[in-house]
Amino acid sequence: MAKKERTDPVEASADASADLYDVATWEERTSFDGLAVAIYRLLAGSARWGTILLAFALLLAIGGLTAVSELPIGVLTVLSALPALALAAYVYRSDITTSEPLGLLVATFLLGVLTANFAAVLNSIAQPYFGALGFVGTIAFFFLVVAPVEETVKLLAVRLYAYSHDSFDSVLDGTVYGAMAGLGFAFIENALYISRGVGGTELDLGVGLIGAGGGIAFTRALAGPGHVIYSAFAGYYLGLAKFNPEHRGPIVVKGLLIAALIHAAYNSTVGVGSALLNAVIGLPPLAASLVYILLFDGVFALLLLRKIGAYRAAYRAARESEPVEEESLEPELTEFDG
């Protein structure tokens, strides 16, 4: 049973005709009230835009915009993002409710690009503190810093705009916008990796481009879908939180924990798993990585699709149980009826 919103004892006991303004209830009435409302809106808007501008400044500082603006690197980045784009498109198509506006999807993608820079900075600051601990430190870094930070900033991309939009009108919308934020994150991460991987190499748009950057682009293409899967999980729980405000905090935390644990597990096992496939089966290193990533992402993609499927089934059942207005049995009069 849904928990009712709490009310003050005075409001709960008062007659409906009682004016309890500024006693136990509040609404905007006076000019001073209007000033308070205006200041609050200004502060709320400033916080949102301040976050976006800070993220954009970080993007410039770490060279993300330069990397994307260089045509050869931009082409490799787009190619590397295609698998993640295909997965995000599939999640979008699985939304059985209303279609999401293209502008809102693009905005969430761009915010995913921007908020990724917070993770880049925080990861760089924290990494030296774990480096001295060797393998254990690396695993701890993945679980305590990389995964929680990256999943949080991707969810922030949804929270900054799409979450409060009228088009975010179902739990499943959280999955769609989470996937788009993950796509944006993967896009800029791929661009930075590719830019650094081919740094100092003269690139053109011919065969030389594939030769110089094809390997790193292929490797990044394997990593991209994971970001979509992780943030789609977190986004689902963000959507669930929106429509269960009495438990909003724990629901959001649950989604972030699920996404971060999957993410950290991937980071911690991809190297070892690929090496085992290489040693036991004799697969070449790149092929071993491909097989391991397909297996890992495949398992969690299926779990994600199962969750989406459960929502779709519940949605269909709810729609079928809605009362249907009976058509009038009386024939409509026409101009030929007497």
C-alpha positions in Angstrom: 0.0 0.0 0.0 1.3 3.4 -0.9 2.4 5.6 1.9 0.3 8.8 2.3 2.0 12.1 2.4 2.3 13.4 5.9 0.3 16.5 7.0 0.7 18.8 9.9 -1.8 18.0 12.8 -3.4 21.5 12.4 -4.0 21.0 8.7 -5.3 17.4 9.2 -7.8 18.5 11.9 -8.9 21.9 10.4 -12.1 22.6 8.6 -11.7 22.8 4.8 -12.7 26.4 4.9 -9.9 27.5 7.3 -7.2 29.7 6.0 -3.9 28.2 7.3 -1.6 30.2 5.0 1.8 30.7 6.8 0.5 28.7 9.7 0.5 25.1 8.6 0.3 25.5 4.8 1.9 27.7 2.3 1.4 29.0 -1.2 2.7 32.0 -3.2 0.4 35.0 -2.3 2.4 38.1 -1.5 5.1 40.0 -3.4 7.6 38.8 -0.8 6.5 35.2 -1.4 7.1 35.9 -5.1 10.6 37.1 -4.4 11.4 33.9 -2.4 10.1 31.8 -5.3 12.1 33.8 -7.8 15.3 33.5 -5.8 14.8 29.7 -5.3 14.3 29.2 -9.0 17.4 31.3 -9.8 19.5 29.3 -7.4 18.2 26.0 -8.7 18.7 27.1 -12.3 22.2 28.4 -11.5 23.2 25.2 -9.9 22.1 23.2 -13.0 23.8 25.6 -15.4 26.9 26.0 -13.2 27.3 22.2 -13.2 27.0 22.1 -17.0 29.4 25.0 -17.5 32.0 23.4 -15.1 31.7 20.1 -17.0 32.2 22.0 -20.3 35.3 23.8 -18.9 36.7 20.4 -17.9 36.0 19.0 -21.4 38.1 21.8 -22.8 40.8 21.4 -20.2 41.4 17.7 -20.9 41.3 18.1 -24.6 38.0 16.3 -25.3 36.6 18.9 -27.6 39.9 19.0 -29.6 39.9 15.2 -30.0 36.3 15.1 -31.3 36.9 18.1 -33.6 39.8 16.4 -35.5 38.1 14.7 -38.4 40.1 11.4 -38.5 39.8 10.9 -34.7 36.1 11.9 -34.9 35.5 9.3 -37.6 37.2 6.6 -35.5 35.2 7.7 -32.5 31.9 7.4 -34.3 32.9 4.0 -35.6 33.9 2.9 -32.1 30.5 4.1 -30.7 28.4 2.2 -33.2 27.9 -1.0 -31.0 26.9 1.2 -28.0 24.6 3.2 -30.3 22.9 0.0 -31.5 22.3 -1.2 -28.0 21.0 2.2 -26.9 18.6 2.2 -29.9 17.4 -1.2 -29.0 16.6 0.0 -25.4 14.8 3.0 -26.9 12.7 0.7 -29.2 11.8 -1.5 -26.2 10.0 1.4 -24.5 6.4 0.3 -24.7 4.9 3.5 -23.3 5.3 6.8 -25.1 8.1 7.7 -27.6 10.7 10.0 -26.1 11.4 13.3 -27.9 14.5 13.3 -30.1 15.7 16.6 -28.6 15.5 15.2 -25.1 17.5 12.1 -26.1 20.2 14.2 -27.8 20.4 16.6 -24.8 20.9 13.6 -22.4 23.6 12.2 -24.8 25.4 15.6 -24.7 25.1 15.8 -20.9 26.6 12.3 -20.8 29.5 13.6 -22.8 29.9 16.6 -20.4 29.5 14.9 -17.0 32.0 12.2 -18.1 34.7 14.8 -17.5 33.9 14.9 -13.7 34.8 11.2 -13.7 38.0 11.7 -15.6 39.2 14.3 -13.2 38.2 12.4 -10.0 39.7 9.1 -11.3 43.0 10.8 -12.1 43.1 12.4 -8.6 42.3 9.2 -6.8 44.4 6.7 -8.8 47.9 7.5 -7.3 46.6 6.6 -3.8 45.7 3.0 -5.0 48.7 2.5 -7.3 51.1 1.6 -4.5 48.9 -1.3 -3.4 49.5 -3.3 -6.6 46.8 -5.7 -7.9 44.7 -5.4 -4.7 44.9 -1.6 -5.1 43.7 -1.8 -8.7 40.7 -3.9 -7.8 39.9 -1.5 -4.9 40.2 1.4 -7.2 37.7 -0.1 -9.6 35.2 -0.9 -6.9 35.6 2.2 -4.7 36.3 4.9 -7.2 36.0 4.2 -10.9 32.7 2.4 -11.0 30.8 4.4 -8.4 32.0 7.7 -9.8 31.3 6.9 -13.4 27.9 5.5 -12.8 27.0 8.5 -10.6 28.0 11.1 -13.2 26.1 9.2 -15.9 23.0 9.3 -13.7 23.6 13.0 -13.1 23.3 13.5 -16.8 19.8 12.2 -16.7 19.0 14.1 -13.5 20.1 17.4 -14.8 17.3 17.7 -17.5 15.4 14.7 -18.6 14.3 13.6 -15.1 12.2 16.7 -14.5 10.8 16.9 -18.1 7.1 16.0 -18.7 8.1 13.4 -21.2 9.8 11.3 -18.4 6.4 9.8 -17.6 7.1 6.1 -16.9 9.6 4.0 -15.0 10.9 2.6 -18.3 11.9 6.1 -19.5 14.7 6.0 -16.9 16.2 3.0 -18.8 16.0 4.9 -22.1 17.6 8.1 -20.8 20.2 6.1 -18.7 21.2 4.3 -21.9 21.6 7.6 -23.7 23.7 9.0 -20.9 25.9 5.9 -21.1 26.2 6.3 -24.9 27.4 9.9 -24.4 29.9 8.8 -21.7 31.2 6.0 -24.0 31.5 8.4 -26.9 33.8 10.9 -25.2 35.8 8.2 -23.4 36.4 6.5 -26.7 37.5 9.9 -28.3 40.0 10.5 -25.5 41.5 7.0 -25.7 41.7 7.1 -29.5 43.3 10.6 -29.4 45.9 9.5 -27.0 46.5 6.2 -28.7 47.3 7.7 -32.0 48.9 10.8 -30.6 51.6 12.2 -32.9 50.6 10.0 -35.8 49.7 11.6 -39.1 46.2 10.4 -40.0 44.1 10.7 -43.1 40.7 9.4 -44.1 42.1 6.5 -46.2 43.5 3.1 -45.4 46.1 4.7 -43.1 43.3 5.7 -40.7 42.3 2.1 -40.1 45.9 1.0 -39.8 46.9 3.6 -37.3 43.7 3.8 -35.2 41.7 0.7 -36.1 43.1 -1.4 -33.2 42.3 1.1 -30.5 38.9 1.9 -32.1 38.0 -1.8 -32.2 39.0 -2.2 -28.5 36.9 0.9 -27.5 34.0 -0.4 -29.6 34.0 -3.5 -27.3 33.9 -1.4 -24.1 31.2 1.0 -25.2 28.1 -1.3 -24.9 29.0 -1.9 -21.3 28.5 1.7 -20.4 25.0 1.6 -21.9 24.1 -1.5 -20.0 25.4 -0.2 -16.6 23.7 3.2 -16.8 20.4 1.6 -18.2 20.2 -0.4 -15.0 20.8 2.7 -12.9 18.4 4.7 -15.0 15.6 2.1 -14.5 15.9 2.6 -10.8 16.0 6.3 -11.2 12.6 6.0 -13.0 11.3 3.8 -10.3 12.4 6.4 -7.7 10.6 9.2 -9.5 7.3 7.4 -9.1 7.9 6.2 -5.6 9.0 9.4 -3.9 8.6 8.1 -0.4 11.5 5.7 -1.0 13.4 7.8 -3.6 16.8 7.8 -1.9 17.2 4.0 -1.3 15.9 3.2 -4.8 18.4 5.5 -6.5 21.2 4.0 -4.3 20.1 0.5 -5.2 20.3 1.3 -8.9 23.8 2.8 -8.5 25.0 -0.1 -6.5 23.8 -2.6 -9.2 25.4 -0.5 -12.0 28.7 0.0 -10.1 29.1 -3.6 -9.1 28.6 -4.8 -12.7 30.9 -2.1 -13.9 33.7 -2.9 -11.4 33.3 -6.6 -12.0 33.9 -6.0 -15.7 37.0 -3.9 -15.1 38.4 -6.4 -12.6 37.9 -9.5 -14.7 38.3 -8.5 -18.4 42.1 -8.8 -18.4 42.2 -12.1 -16.4 39.3 -13.6 -18.4 40.8 -12.7 -21.7 44.1 -14.1 -20.7 42.5 -17.4 -19.6 40.8 -17.7 -22.9 44.1 -17.0 -24.7 45.9 -19.6 -22.5 43.3 -22.4 -22.3 41.7 -22.2 -25.8 44.5 -20.6 -27.7 42.5 -17.7 -29.0 44.6 -14.7 -30.1 44.5 -11.8 -27.5 42.1 -9.6 -29.4 39.8 -12.5 -30.2 40.0 -13.6 -26.6 39.0 -10.1 -25.4 36.1 -10.1 -27.9 34.7 -13.5 -26.7 35.0 -12.6 -23.0 33.4 -9.2 -23.4 30.5 -10.7 -25.5 30.0 -13.3 -22.8 30.1 -10.8 -19.9 28.0 -8.1 -21.5 25.6 -10.7 -22.9 24.7 -12.0 -19.5 23.9 -8.6 -18.1 22.2 -7.4 -21.3 19.9 -10.4 -21.0 19.2 -9.5 -17.3 18.5 -5.9 -18.4 16.1 -7.1 -21.2 14.4 -9.4 -18.7 13.8 -6.5 -16.4 12.4 -4.4 -19.3 10.3 -7.4 -20.4 8.8 -7.6 -16.9 7.8 -4.0 -17.1 6.4 -4.4 -20.6 4.3 -7.4 -19.5 3.0 -5.5 -16.5 2.2 -2.5 -18.7 0.2 -4.7 -21.1 -1.7 -6.3 -18.3 -2.6 -2.9 -16.8 -3.8 -1.6 -20.2 -5.9 -4.7 -20.7 -7.5 -4.4 -17.3 -8.6 -0.8 -18.0 -12.4 -0.4 -18.5 -13.4 0.1 -22.1 -16.3 2.4 -22.8 -19.1 0.6 -24.3 -20.3 1.8 -27.6 -23.9 3.1 -27.7 -26.3 0.5 -28.9 -28.6 3.2 -30.3 -28.1 3.7 -34.1 -26.9 7.2 -35.0 -29.6 9.2 -36.8 -28.7 10.3 -40.2 -30.4 12.7 -42.5 -32.2 9.8 -44.2 -33.8 8.7 -40.9 -37.4 9.8 -40.3 
